[in-house]
Amino acid sequence: MKPRIRIALPLALLASLAACRRPVRASQRAWRWENPSPQGNLLAGACIERGGRTFAVGQHGTVITRPRGGAWRVLRVGAGDDLHGVACTDAGVVAVGARGAIVRSADHGANWTREPSPARGDLWAVAAAGARAIVVGAGGEVLRSIDGGRWTPAVVSPDADLFGVWTDGRLAIASGREGSLFRSIDGGARWYRVASNTSRSLTGVWASGPDDAYVVGAGGTILVSNDAGQHWTILPRLASEDLLAVTGRGRGDVLVSGASGIMLRARDGVQFIREGSDTTSDLVAVAATERAMFAVGPRGVVTERDVEGAWRAGLGGHRGSLHAVWRGRDGAACAVGAAGVILCRDATRPWTRMPSGMNLNLSGIASDGDRTLVVVGDAGTILRSADRGQSWALVPPLETKILSAVWLGASGAGLVVGRGGSVLRSIDRGEHWAAVAAAETRGLMGVWGRDDGHAWACGMGGLLLHTIDGGAHWAPVESGMTADLFALWGDADEVYAVGRSGAAIRSTDGVHWTRIDAGVSETLVSVAGAGSDVWAVGLAGRVVHSRDHGAHWRSLAMGTGDDLTAVAASPDGRATVVGYWGTILGYR
């Protein structure tokens, strides 16, 4: 991933890696991507080992790897720092990233080790020749390793942010902000500025050798040098899109990727033509060998081709926003979201789209604990399934307002709430609904109940309503909050509500509520639990978890920064989280 004009980079940083060397294994992570496949984080760097194994790295310490002809495997290394670049070297695979992070695998990605790094700023790119490697980054940071081990700073460093680097072990070329271009003839120890004849930021460097070097950058810029990087010529501009990465398969066979899925290729080193990349996503990094080529970018996009074939993007699953999720005892689950999508899975079937017959946003889903599911959404939509999501029927609407949330009880009771204080009630597992006057005009966003007749609804401005007769009559309850409350969940002993700016409250009697310090400032939009475990999720990938009925909370590293919209838990201690861009994460 290279800083660029159109998109503000660097990425937001997470916690820094520990300063000591340590092995990091993927098995330490309890949360796994279930959709999209193989994962949904931005991918920023790519490389291919000599044996054909491919690697891509990106946000939140994400590493995906695949043997030639095999399936992708998702890892998460370090403490979650964004990784910006990766190189496949004779001494292993080296990835670099935020806050000077350098991690290495000497066994084809099975285990990763933190490398001691003198850098403290962001590192943006790494290049290698044999066991030698050079890393460049913010502020002209340059680190060298001559034996696949210790990293040392350059004796004379460039004086500009550096985004790209290439080396053959002796000659090295680095590019950066506002046309900055540097070369070294001693393996990166001393650097000298050369004229690029452009003020556009330069993001990628590649060469087949000293007499065949390329640099790409903003606004479709391509530079070429035939004298070891001393002098550069700007090629006629073929594209206006930002060009982000360059690689090749040999002298004159050059591949360039960039914004909006642009892919350019030259077979003679000069005449670049467009190739269809099968995606409109930005392609931030590209890698190639004699047998294969692939490029990666935002939302986990991977597009690839063999020598003779066309580019094919593997987007791997549903990519629309998901707004609510239900999870059953046996691993069955359904999620609903934008454009009428309903995705369901069970113990033997992956997430599969079910026909809803709707093209409206769906906002809530609930189960009676057996086979009945009810989904609600825009324009008063209520859908009902009597076979755990296999088929759906539209319930005649009583409302035209947006319906926000639904609850079903094992006894057959059901409640729906929505905008403008809308409340609907059912006593037959959602087959029929009746409107209830709740004497409230503020929007209601969440609802939860018990089979003993007690239920609660929450909404805008800290609104809380309580019923003791299954929703026939409602009364306001003092929540002690002015922040909007978006979701409710409870069990036989307690009820929880969460909302804007980390707002969280709890009650043991449903009438008197106390504030909870969940330790976050991000808006929380969903809460659920099982036994002593309680989970709450929200914006910017925030998840908080309590193992002691809400007494103490800890924030979890989820491996994504996308907004999360809903969480559901089952009594076996498992949980499912959904969010924007089709995010589905499972805890197991």
Beta strands, then each sheet from edge to edge (+ up, - down):
strand 1: 23-24
strand 2: 31-35
strand 3: 43-48
strand 4: 54-58
strand 5: 62-66
strand 6: 73-76
strand 7: 83-89
strand 8: 92-97
strand 9: 102-105
strand 10: 112-114
strand 11: 123-129
strand 12: 132-137
strand 13: 142-145
strand 14: 152-153
strand 15: 162-167
strand 16: 172-176
strand 17: 181-184
strand 18: 192-193
strand 19: 202-209
strand 20: 212-217
strand 21: 221-225
strand 22: 233-234
strand 23: 243-250
strand 24: 253-258
strand 25: 263-266
strand 26: 272-274
strand 27: 285-288
strand 28: 292-296
strand 29: 302-306
strand 30: 312-313
strand 31: 322-327
strand 32: 333-337
strand 33: 342-345
strand 34: 352-354
strand 35: 362-367
strand 36: 373-377
strand 37: 382-385
strand 38: 393-394
strand 39: 403-408
strand 40: 414-418
strand 41: 423-426
strand 42: 434-435
strand 43: 444-449
strand 44: 455-459
strand 45: 464-467
strand 46: 475-476
strand 47: 485-490
strand 48: 495-499
strand 49: 504-507
strand 50: 513-515
strand 51: 524-530
strand 52: 533-538
strand 53: 543-546
strand 54: 554-556
strand 55: 564-569
strand 56: 575-579
strand 57: 584-587
sheet 1: 1+ 10- 9+ 8- 7+
sheet 2: 2+ 57- 56+ 55-
sheet 3: 3+ 4- 5+ 6-
sheet 4: 11+ 12- 13+ 14-
sheet 5: 15+ 16- 17+ 18-
sheet 6: 19+ 20- 21+ 22-
sheet 7: 23+ 24- 25+ 26-
sheet 8: 27+ 28- 29+ 30-
sheet 9: 31+ 32- 33+ 34-
sheet 10: 35+ 36- 37+ 38-
sheet 11: 39+ 40- 41+ 42-
sheet 12: 43+ 44- 45+ 46-
sheet 13: 47+ 48- 49+ 50-
sheet 14: 51+ 52- 53+ 54-
end
